[in-house]
Amino acid sequence: MQQLFLRGLIITLVLNLLVKPATIFGVDVVMQNELGTETYGIFQTVLNFTFLFSMIMDMGITNFMTRLIAQHPHLIRHYSNQLFTLRIVLAVVYIVWTTLLFLLFDMGWSYWWVLALLLLHQVNINTVNYVRAYTGGLMRFGMDAVLSVMERSVYLVLGLLILYTTLVHHLSLKLFVGIFVGASTSSLVFALLVYFSIVGLPKWKWNTVFFKAIFKKSLPFALLVILMMLYTRLDAVLLARLHHDGRTQVGYYIQGFRLLDACWMFGILFGSLLLPVFSRLLKEKSSVSGIMTNAFNILVGGGILMVALTFGMVQPLFDAIYKDAVEVSYQSWIFLALSFIPMCFTIVFGTLLTANGSMKQLNIISFSGLVIAIGLNCMLAPFYGALGTAISTFCTQLVVGVLQWFVVRYKMQERLEPRAWIKMGTLGVIMALLLAAKLWFNFSIVIWVPLVLAAWTALIFGLKIIEIKVLLRLISRNKTAIEHPDDMILPE
């Protein structure tokens, strides 16, 4: 199972490393610079608003189905028509609910067309993620990796054509939103073709008994994702409403949040692979310690590298990327970068708890995160703007990540392999000492980047945080067989 996970991880990382960094730095950043901080702030505020209740379209069905298919793959076509019908209804409910909230909170009706297009974008992305429940649950990690980069690939191509050719002489908000939504629509078309090849053409099938059963089983998953979406995406919306120059502050905050979100997207790739693997291992009552430790080492080790590297060059990095980066941009990034470490805890331990069905504990933790996020934003955002919201993000993610580890360790009784914490602590301390030396001796970037990369590489393999021999042995083995266990209990 570790071999299957690592192979899928390598395929996914290669594709995403080819596409997503190029999209962020070659298109996203240039788009924001062309549009300006305030105009881009409008787009980002509306986008985050459409994120808040997007899980209404899913109600936890995607995570539930990933876990179900991983444990009972023979049931893949059993509920497809009922779920197709249910998701159409839920999409309509989501669109109506979000539009009413947009009007109620007076988010700016002059930009109703931005709302309409971004609602379509959320429907597209949510549907693609639902199809990935099938590819992920069946352990078809190659196809899952392609689906994960399809939207960004189309967006990259369209963005390059608009920005670096003479097709368009002026980038407007309408054109930018059109490209953004057009890319997700293209990925939806591809995802539907994949879905048809796996399941077949869907049919409208209303089944009240089934809907009640699926809601009963998936509601805890839905509540979890809604709470997570709220405490991670509410920040920009609150900042826009609470600060006297909210739109501009959102623009500064997004300068750093975009980089954090890029790191988070890579982390989510681990989660999408870990969920079916954890689910299968728990079903077979096998140990999860090995895969949990490998994922923890790769994610947190990479997070420590990112923090150390960017802390030592935050100002020149932001000045090189953005036209209008200011002091608050640099300060915000310090806390946003640190947020990624506890977010890695969530990816590993939160995914394990999800696979275990520990939804009550996860929802209590996520609700606590939401309360902390709202409270800290209300206290800090009006006075400190983007910096205050960044501090709120760090504190929220830290509390959530530590609590999830606590439940895994003391409720599930699952532990990382021996000395994992000591190794990671040693890596963190040495990277911190290097950063202190950078601040003291004021190394240039030309010296700093190779120094950090060389030190990190030596430590990551020297401390055996990642063992090359183990990785090569797992990757080179023949693919393990996947069994098909017993029946499921939902009504047809």
C-alpha positions in Angstrom: 0.0 0.0 0.0 2.9 2.4 0.7 4.2 1.6 -2.8 0.8 2.5 -4.3 0.7 5.7 -2.3 4.2 6.8 -3.3 3.7 6.0 -7.0 0.5 8.0 -7.0 2.3 10.8 -5.1 5.2 11.0 -7.6 2.8 11.2 -10.6 0.7 13.8 -8.9 3.6 16.0 -7.8 5.3 15.9 -11.2 2.2 17.1 -13.0 1.4 19.7 -10.5 5.0 21.0 -10.2 5.0 21.4 -14.0 1.7 23.3 -14.1 0.8 25.2 -10.9 4.0 27.2 -10.2 4.0 28.3 -13.8 0.4 29.4 -13.4 0.9 31.3 -10.2 4.0 33.2 -11.2 3.5 33.4 -15.0 -0.2 34.2 -15.0 -1.8 34.9 -11.6 0.7 37.4 -10.3 0.8 39.2 -13.7 -3.0 39.3 -13.8 -3.1 41.0 -10.3 -0.4 43.5 -11.3 -2.3 44.4 -14.5 -5.7 44.7 -12.8 -4.4 46.6 -9.8 -4.7 45.8 -6.1 -8.2 47.3 -5.6 -9.8 45.7 -8.7 -8.2 42.3 -7.9 -9.4 42.7 -4.3 -13.0 42.9 -5.6 -12.6 39.7 -7.5 -10.9 37.9 -4.6 -13.6 39.1 -2.1 -16.4 37.8 -4.3 -14.5 34.5 -5.0 -14.0 33.9 -1.3 -17.7 34.7 -0.7 -18.7 32.0 -3.2 -16.4 29.6 -1.5 -18.1 29.9 1.9 -21.1 27.7 1.3 -19.9 25.9 -1.8 -20.1 22.6 0.2 -23.9 22.8 0.0 -23.4 21.4 -3.5 -21.6 18.4 -2.1 -22.8 17.9 1.5 -19.8 15.7 2.2 -20.7 13.3 -0.6 -17.3 13.4 -2.2 -15.3 12.5 0.9 -18.0 9.9 1.8 -17.8 8.3 -1.7 -14.0 8.3 -1.8 -14.0 6.4 1.5 -16.8 4.1 0.3 -15.3 3.3 -3.1 -11.9 2.7 -1.5 -13.4 0.1 0.9 -16.2 -1.2 -1.4 -15.1 -0.6 -5.1 -17.7 -3.1 -6.5 -20.4 -0.6 -5.6 -19.1 2.2 -7.9 -22.2 2.2 -10.2 -24.7 1.3 -7.5 -25.7 4.8 -6.5 -24.5 6.9 -9.5 -27.9 8.0 -10.9 -29.3 8.9 -7.5 -26.2 11.0 -6.7 -26.4 12.7 -10.1 -29.9 13.8 -9.3 -29.1 14.9 -5.8 -26.1 17.0 -6.9 -28.2 18.9 -9.4 -30.7 19.8 -6.7 -28.0 20.8 -4.3 -26.3 23.0 -6.9 -29.5 24.9 -7.4 -29.9 25.3 -3.6 -26.3 26.6 -3.4 -26.8 29.2 -6.1 -30.0 30.5 -4.6 -28.6 30.6 -1.0 -25.4 32.3 -1.9 -27.2 34.9 -4.1 -29.6 35.8 -1.3 -26.6 36.1 1.2 -24.8 38.3 -1.3 -27.8 40.7 -1.4 -28.4 40.5 2.4 -24.8 41.5 3.2 -24.7 44.2 0.5 -21.5 42.8 -1.1 -21.8 45.2 -4.0 -24.6 44.4 -6.5 -22.9 46.4 -9.2 -20.7 43.3 -9.6 -23.6 40.8 -9.9 -22.0 39.5 -13.1 -18.8 38.6 -11.2 -21.0 36.7 -8.7 -22.9 34.8 -11.4 -19.7 33.7 -13.2 -17.9 32.7 -10.0 -21.0 30.7 -8.9 -20.7 28.8 -12.2 -16.9 28.3 -11.4 -17.8 26.8 -8.1 -20.2 24.4 -9.7 -17.6 23.4 -12.2 -14.8 22.8 -9.6 -17.1 21.0 -7.2 -18.2 18.6 -9.9 -14.6 17.9 -11.0 -13.8 17.1 -7.3 -16.8 14.7 -7.2 -15.4 12.8 -10.3 -12.1 12.6 -8.5 -13.9 10.7 -5.7 -14.2 7.9 -8.2 -10.7 8.0 -9.6 -9.2 8.4 -6.1 -11.3 5.7 -4.6 -10.4 3.3 -7.3 -6.7 4.2 -6.7 -6.4 5.4 -10.3 -3.9 8.1 -9.2 -2.6 8.8 -12.7 -6.1 9.9 -13.9 -6.7 11.7 -10.6 -3.5 13.7 -11.1 -4.6 14.7 -14.6 -7.9 15.9 -13.2 -6.2 17.8 -10.5 -4.2 20.0 -13.0 -6.7 20.2 -15.9 -8.3 23.5 -14.8 -5.0 25.2 -14.0 -3.5 23.9 -17.3 -6.2 25.5 -19.4 -6.0 28.7 -17.3 -2.2 28.8 -17.9 -2.6 28.5 -21.7 -5.3 31.1 -21.9 -3.5 33.4 -19.6 -0.3 33.2 -21.6 -2.1 34.0 -24.8 -3.8 37.0 -23.3 -0.8 38.4 -21.4 2.1 37.6 -23.7 0.7 38.0 -27.2 -1.0 40.9 -29.0 -4.4 39.3 -29.0 -5.6 41.7 -26.3 -4.1 45.2 -25.5 -5.8 45.8 -22.2 -6.8 43.4 -19.5 -10.2 44.1 -17.9 -11.9 42.5 -15.0 -14.5 41.0 -17.3 -11.9 39.4 -19.5 -10.0 38.1 -16.5 -13.1 36.5 -14.9 -14.1 35.1 -18.3 -10.7 33.3 -18.6 -10.9 32.1 -15.0 -14.4 30.6 -15.5 -13.6 29.3 -19.0 -10.7 27.2 -17.6 -12.9 25.6 -15.0 -15.6 24.9 -17.6 -13.1 23.1 -19.8 -12.0 21.0 -16.9 -15.6 20.1 -16.2 -16.1 18.8 -19.7 -13.0 16.6 -19.4 -14.1 15.3 -16.0 -17.5 14.4 -17.3 -15.9 12.4 -20.1 -13.9 10.5 -17.5 -17.0 10.0 -15.4 -19.0 8.6 -18.3 -16.1 6.2 -19.1 -16.1 4.9 -15.5 -19.8 5.0 -14.6 -21.7 5.5 -17.8 -24.3 8.2 -18.8 -26.2 9.4 -15.8 -30.0 9.4 -15.6 -32.4 11.4 -13.5 -33.5 9.2 -10.6 -35.4 10.6 -7.6 -35.2 8.3 -4.6 -36.3 9.9 -1.3 -35.3 7.0 0.9 -31.8 7.0 -0.6 -31.5 10.7 -0.2 -32.4 10.5 3.5 -29.9 7.7 4.0 -27.0 9.4 2.1 -27.7 12.7 4.0 -27.6 10.8 7.3 -24.3 9.3 6.5 -22.6 12.2 4.7 -23.9 15.1 6.9 -21.0 14.9 9.3 -18.6 15.1 6.3 -20.6 18.1 4.9 -20.5 19.9 8.2 -16.8 19.4 8.5 -16.0 20.8 5.1 -18.4 23.8 5.5 -16.7 24.6 8.8 -13.2 24.3 7.3 -14.3 26.4 4.4 -15.6 29.1 6.7 -12.5 29.4 8.9 -10.1 29.3 5.9 -12.0 31.5 3.5 -13.9 33.9 5.7 -10.7 36.0 6.4 -10.8 38.0 3.1 -14.5 38.7 3.4 -14.2 39.9 7.1 -11.2 42.0 6.2 -13.1 43.7 3.4 -16.0 44.5 5.7 -14.1 45.4 8.9 -11.2 47.6 7.7 -11.9 51.2 6.4 -9.8 50.4 3.3 -10.9 46.8 3.0 -10.5 46.2 -0.7 -7.0 47.4 -0.8 -6.1 45.5 2.4 -7.6 42.4 0.8 -5.3 42.9 -2.2 -2.2 43.1 0.1 -3.4 40.1 2.1 -3.9 38.0 -1.1 -0.3 38.7 -2.2 0.8 36.4 0.5 -2.2 34.2 0.7 -1.8 33.2 -2.9 1.6 31.7 -2.1 0.2 30.0 0.9 -2.7 28.7 -1.1 -0.2 27.3 -3.7 1.5 25.4 -0.9 -1.9 24.2 0.4 -2.9 23.0 -3.1 0.2 20.7 -3.1 -0.7 19.6 0.4 -4.2 18.8 -0.6 -2.8 16.4 -3.2 -1.4 14.4 -0.3 -4.8 14.4 1.3 -6.6 13.2 -1.8 -4.1 10.3 -2.0 -4.1 9.6 1.8 -7.8 9.4 2.3 -8.5 6.2 0.2 -5.2 4.7 1.4 -6.0 5.3 5.1 -9.6 4.1 4.5 -8.4 0.8 3.0 -5.8 0.2 5.7 -8.3 0.9 8.5 -10.8 -1.4 6.8 -8.2 -4.2 6.7 -7.1 -3.3 10.3 -3.5 -2.7 9.1 -1.0 -0.3 10.6 -1.2 3.3 9.3 2.0 4.4 11.1 4.3 4.0 8.2 2.3 6.0 5.6 1.3 8.6 8.3 5.0 9.1 9.2 6.1 9.3 5.5 3.4 11.9 4.7 4.2 13.9 7.9 7.9 13.9 7.1 7.5 15.0 3.5 4.9 17.7 4.2 6.3 19.2 7.4 9.9 18.9 6.1 8.9 20.7 2.9 7.0 23.3 4.9 10.1 24.0 7.1 12.2 24.5 3.9 9.6 26.9 2.5 9.5 29.0 5.7 13.2 29.2 6.0 13.8 30.0 2.4 11.2 32.7 2.1 11.8 34.3 5.5 15.4 35.1 4.3 14.3 36.8 1.1 10.7 38.0 1.8 11.2 41.6 0.7 13.1 41.0 -2.6 10.8 38.1 -3.3 7.6 40.1 -3.0 9.1 43.1 -4.8 10.1 40.9 -7.7 6.6 39.3 -7.9 4.3 42.3 -7.3 4.4 45.9 -8.5 2.8 47.3 -5.3 4.1 45.2 -2.5 4.4 47.2 0.8 5.6 46.6 4.3 2.3 45.0 5.4 2.7 42.5 2.6 6.1 41.4 4.0 4.8 41.3 7.5 1.7 39.3 6.6 3.7 36.7 4.8 5.7 35.9 8.0 2.5 34.6 9.7 1.0 33.1 6.6 4.1 31.1 5.9 4.2 29.8 9.5 0.5 28.8 9.0 1.5 26.1 6.6 3.2 24.0 9.2 0.0 23.3 11.3 -1.9 23.1 8.0 0.3 20.0 7.2 -0.9 18.6 10.5 -4.4 19.0 9.3 -3.6 17.2 6.0 -2.1 14.2 7.7 -4.0 13.8 11.0 -7.3 15.4 9.8 -7.3 13.0 6.8 -6.7 10.0 9.1 -9.5 11.1 11.4 -11.8 11.4 8.4 -10.9 8.0 7.1 -11.5 6.6 10.6 -15.0 8.3 10.7 -14.1 10.4 13.7 -16.4 13.2 12.5 -17.7 14.4 15.8 -14.2 15.2 17.0 -13.3 16.8 13.7 -16.4 19.0 13.7 -15.8 20.2 17.3 -12.2 21.1 16.4 -13.3 22.9 13.2 -16.1 24.8 15.0 -13.4 25.9 17.5 -11.3 27.1 14.6 -14.2 29.1 13.2 -14.8 30.8 16.5 -11.2 31.7 16.9 -11.0 33.0 13.3 -14.0 35.3 13.6 -13.0 36.5 17.1 -9.4 37.3 16.1 -10.4 39.0 12.8 -12.9 41.2 14.6 -10.2 42.2 17.1 -7.3 42.6 14.7 -8.5 43.3 11.2 -10.0 46.8 11.9 -6.7 48.1 13.3 -3.9 46.1 11.6 -5.6 45.2 8.2 -3.9 42.4 6.3 -1.3 41.8 9.0 -4.1 41.3 11.6 -5.9 38.8 9.3 -2.6 36.9 8.7 -2.1 36.6 12.5 -5.6 35.3 12.8 -4.9 32.7 10.1 -1.8 31.5 11.9 -3.4 31.2 15.3 -6.5 29.4 13.9 -4.5 26.8 11.9 -2.2 26.2 14.9 -5.0 25.4 17.3 -6.8 23.2 14.7 -3.7 21.3 13.7 -2.5 20.6 17.3 -6.0 19.5 18.4 -6.2 17.0 15.5 -2.8 15.5 16.3 -4.0 15.2 20.0 -7.1 13.2 18.9 -5.0 10.9 16.7 -2.4 10.3 19.4 -4.6 9.9 22.4 -8.0 8.8 21.1 -7.1 6.7 18.1 -3.8 5.6 19.8 -1.9 6.0 16.5 1.7 7.2 16.7 4.3 8.5 14.3 7.3 6.2 14.0 9.9 6.5 16.8 12.0 9.7 16.8 9.9 11.4 14.1 9.3 14.4 16.3 13.0 14.6 17.4 14.1 14.5 13.7 11.7 17.2 12.7 12.5 19.3 15.7 16.2 19.1 14.9 15.6 20.1 11.3 13.5 23.1 12.4 16.1 24.3 15.0 19.0 24.1 12.5 16.9 26.0 9.8 16.1 28.6 12.4 19.8 29.0 13.3 20.6 29.4 9.6 17.9 32.1 9.4 19.4 33.9 12.4 22.8 33.8 10.7 21.3 35.3 7.6 19.8 38.2 9.5 23.1 38.7 11.4 25.5 38.5 8.4 23.0 39.7 5.8 23.8 37.1 3.2 22.8 37.9 -0.4 20.1 35.8 -2.1 22.8 34.3 -4.3 24.4 32.8 -1.2 21.3 32.3 0.9 19.3 30.1 -1.5 22.0 27.5 -2.3 23.0 27.5 1.4 19.5 26.7 2.6 18.9 24.1 -0.1 22.2 22.3 0.6 21.7 22.3 4.4 18.1 21.1 4.1 19.0 18.3 1.7 21.8 17.2 3.9 19.6 17.2 7.0 16.6 15.6 5.4 18.6 12.6 4.3 21.3 12.7 7.0 18.7 12.5 9.7 16.8 9.9 7.7 13.6 12.0 7.7 13.3 10.7 4.1 15.2 7.5 3.3 16.3 7.1 -0.3 16.7 3.3 -0.1 13.2 2.9 1.3 11.7 5.1 -1.4 13.5 3.3 -4.2 12.5 -0.1 -2.8 8.9 0.8 -2.5 8.7 2.3 -6.0 10.5 -0.6 -7.7 8.3 -3.3 -6.3 5.5 -4.8 -8.3 2.2 -3.2 -7.8 0.2 -4.8 -5.0 -3.2 -6.2 -5.6 -6.3 -4.5 -4.3 -9.1 -6.6 -2.9 -12.8 -6.0 -3.1 -14.5 -6.3 0.3 -18.1 -6.7 1.4 -21.4 -5.0 0.8 -22.6 -1.6 1.8 -25.8 -0.8 3.6 -27.4 2.2 1.9 -30.9 1.5 0.4 -31.1 1.4 -3.3 
